[in-house]
Amino acid sequence: MDYDLTKPCKNCSFRTDIPAFLTSGRVEEIQDSLERGEFPCHETIDYNHLHEIGHDEYKDKLPYDVSESAKHCAGALILLEKEEAPSQMMRIAERLRCYDRTKLDMDAPVFDTFDEMIDSQPR
């Protein structure tokens, strides 16, 4: 997965300037998965790829098996950097020079913490 996105997309779930649309439970799942894993930007997922590999049931959902074209969500990267808690994969990508945190738009409207993100979700 590429780590070259530097700012969140217009519908990024990590943005503070759009209405929250996840459940607090889903945010907690994302937070847990980011400890060691990755989180693709939904705009970079090739849903045709899912059809090709026989996963039509994921067509309208965020899949765990994404195509090679997927890029890591910049909103997630920014939030993790704000928390000073880069994921294991972020640290590995940085050592391999596939990720440069200094290029992130840290002024983008992204939550400062996962707790803040969780609290903002609809009840």
Order of alpha helices (4+ residues) and beta strands (2+ residues): alpha-alpha-alpha-alpha-alpha
